[in-house]
Structures are given as structure tokens and as C-alpha cells.
Amino acid sequence: MNAPSDLSMKTDDVLRFELEVLRQEHRDLDEAIRAMQDLGTSDQLTIQRLKKKKLQLKDKIAIIDDRLTPDIIA
């Protein structure tokens, strides 16, 4: 088991901080991709890699968000 990435070992405060850092990184990547596309001279491979990284961040954000949001049985 990889302790640094194990969500069950982290407090909610730590997870909230990590969530905000990941969201900021996701926004930064979005801005970088948009800027590269607007220039029109950017490398498509680089854009693809940035988009893949952005999707990975989105998945991590969803996992942490699910961990922080309690299940409510109605």
C-alpha cells in the first residue's frame, strides 16, 4: 500500500487542502491549453499531454470529493 496516496490515512482537513491545490492546478492547465490553442502555433502533442494530465487531475478531484462528501441515504 502506498501511504502518501492512501486517502483513508488522511484527515478531512488535509484532503480539503489537497482538493483545493488540485482544483487550482486543473484551472491552470485549462488556461494553459486555451492559451496554446489561441496562439495557433502550439504543438498538438503537447496539448494532448496537457489534456490527459487535466483528466487525471479531474479523476483525483472526484475521488477526494467523494471521500469528503458523506453518503446520505434518503
Secondary structure in CASP SS format (residue, H / E / C, confidence):
PFRMAT SS
TARGET T0000
AUTHOR 0000-0000-0000
METHOD secondary structure of the structure
MODEL  1
M C 1.00
N C 1.00
A H 1.00
P H 1.00
S H 1.00
D C 1.00
L H 1.00
S H 1.00
M H 1.00
K C 1.00
T C 1.00
D H 1.00
D H 1.00
V H 1.00
L H 1.00
R H 1.00
F H 1.00
E H 1.00
L H 1.00
E H 1.00
V H 1.00
L H 1.00
R H 1.00
Q H 1.00
E H 1.00
H H 1.00
R H 1.00
D H 1.00
L H 1.00
D H 1.00
E H 1.00
A H 1.00
I H 1.00
R H 1.00
A H 1.00
M H 1.00
Q H 1.00
D H 1.00
L H 1.00
G C 1.00
T C 1.00
S C 1.00
D C 1.00
Q H 1.00
L H 1.00
T H 1.00
I H 1.00
Q H 1.00
R H 1.00
L H 1.00
K H 1.00
K H 1.00
K H 1.00
K H 1.00
L H 1.00
Q H 1.00
L H 1.00
K H 1.00
D H 1.00
K H 1.00
I H 1.00
A H 1.00
I H 1.00
I H 1.00
D H 1.00
D H 1.00
R H 1.00
L H 1.00
T C 1.00
P C 1.00
D C 1.00
I C 1.00
I C 1.00
A C 1.00
END
